[in-house]
Amino acid sequence: MQGNLEFSFSDLKCKLVINVADGKILGNIIDVIFFPQTGKILGFVVPGAKRSFFSKCENIFIPYSCVCKIGLDVILVELFVDTNPCPCPTKNKKLNNMINILDDKK
């Protein structure tokens, strides 16, 4: 990403997230995941698609490395794999491994 802009969570949650790989609208950011020791943002969480009326909507974790551009109205991300829903980003094994690696480097 270019530029050194600052955004609050209030600013981010109002922006629409769009996947440039397939053109799908992923929705608005509902959570930001960060590494508490450094304050580094690991990624964003957007609501996943509801599969049926009775099913629970599973959230999608978007790693910060997949963010292409944060604009005035939208956030463009590039996700080539099928958006992997995970009910809780902190239960995601890949994310936990990333956190453990960062923690070990301290």
CORNOR-V497578 format. One record per helix or strand of 2 or more residues. SS is the DSSP state (H for helix, E for strand). FROM is the first residue (numbers start at 0). LEN is the number of residues. If there is no record, write none. Layout:
((SS;FROM;LEN) (SS;FROM;LEN))
This chain:
((H;8;5) (E;15;4) (E;24;11) (E;39;8) (E;58;5) (H;63;3) (E;66;4) (E;73;4) (H;88;3) (H;92;12))
